[in-house]
Amino acid sequence: MRMIRWEAPPVAPAGIVLGTAIALAMLVPMMKRSTGQGPYIPPLLCGSFAGAVVMLGLTAVTDPARAALRRETLEG
C-alpha cells in the first residue's frame, strides 16, 4: 500500500494537466471565433475541479489495491 500511495499522487496532476490542455485546445479557438475573446475560467471553479480530480484519482487507485490485498490475505 505504501508503494501505491507513492505512485498515485503523480497520476492525478498529470491527468489534470492533460485534461486542461485538451479542453483549452478546443475551447480557446471556439471562443476566439465566436466572441473574439478568450474563455473566462473562474479560479475557484478550476481549483475545485482539480481537487475533485485528485480525490477521485487517489480513491480510484487505493480502493482496488486495498480490496485486492485484503482478498489475498483472506484467501492465502
C-alpha positions in Angstrom: 0.0 0.0 0.0 2.9 2.3 0.6 4.1 1.9 -3.0 0.6 2.6 -4.2 0.4 5.8 -2.1 3.7 7.0 -3.7 2.6 6.2 -7.2 -0.9 7.6 -7.1 -0.2 11.3 -6.5 1.8 12.0 -9.7 -1.0 10.4 -11.8 -3.7 12.9 -10.7 -1.7 16.1 -11.6 -0.8 14.5 -14.9 -4.5 13.9 -15.6 -5.3 17.5 -14.6 -2.6 18.9 -16.9 -3.5 16.7 -19.8 -7.3 17.3 -19.4 -6.8 21.0 -19.1 -4.6 21.2 -22.2 -7.1 19.2 -24.3 -10.0 21.3 -23.1 -8.2 24.6 -23.7 -7.0 23.4 -27.2 -10.7 23.1 -28.1 -12.2 25.9 -26.1 -9.8 28.8 -26.9 -10.2 28.7 -30.7 -14.0 28.3 -30.4 -14.4 31.2 -28.0 -12.0 33.4 -30.1 -14.0 32.7 -33.2 -17.4 33.2 -31.6 -16.8 36.1 -29.2 -13.3 37.4 -30.1 -12.1 36.9 -26.5 -10.6 34.0 -24.7 -12.6 31.9 -22.3 -13.0 33.0 -18.7 -12.4 30.2 -16.3 -13.1 31.1 -12.6 -10.1 30.2 -10.5 -12.3 28.8 -7.7 -14.1 26.5 -10.1 -10.9 25.4 -11.6 -9.4 24.7 -8.2 -12.5 22.7 -7.0 -12.4 20.6 -10.2 -8.6 19.9 -9.6 -9.3 19.0 -6.0 -12.1 16.6 -7.1 -9.8 15.0 -9.7 -7.1 14.5 -7.1 -9.5 12.9 -4.6 -11.1 10.7 -7.3 -7.7 9.7 -8.6 -6.5 8.7 -5.1 -9.7 6.8 -4.4 -9.6 5.0 -7.8 -6.1 3.8 -7.1 -6.2 2.9 -3.4 -9.6 1.3 -3.1 -9.0 -1.5 -5.6 -5.5 -2.1 -4.3 -6.8 -2.3 -0.7 -9.5 -4.8 -1.8 -7.0 -6.9 -3.8 -4.7 -7.0 -0.8 -7.5 -7.9 1.6 -8.7 -10.7 -0.7 -5.1 -12.0 -1.0 -4.7 -12.1 2.8 -8.2 -13.8 3.3 -7.5 -16.5 0.7 -3.8 -17.1 1.4 
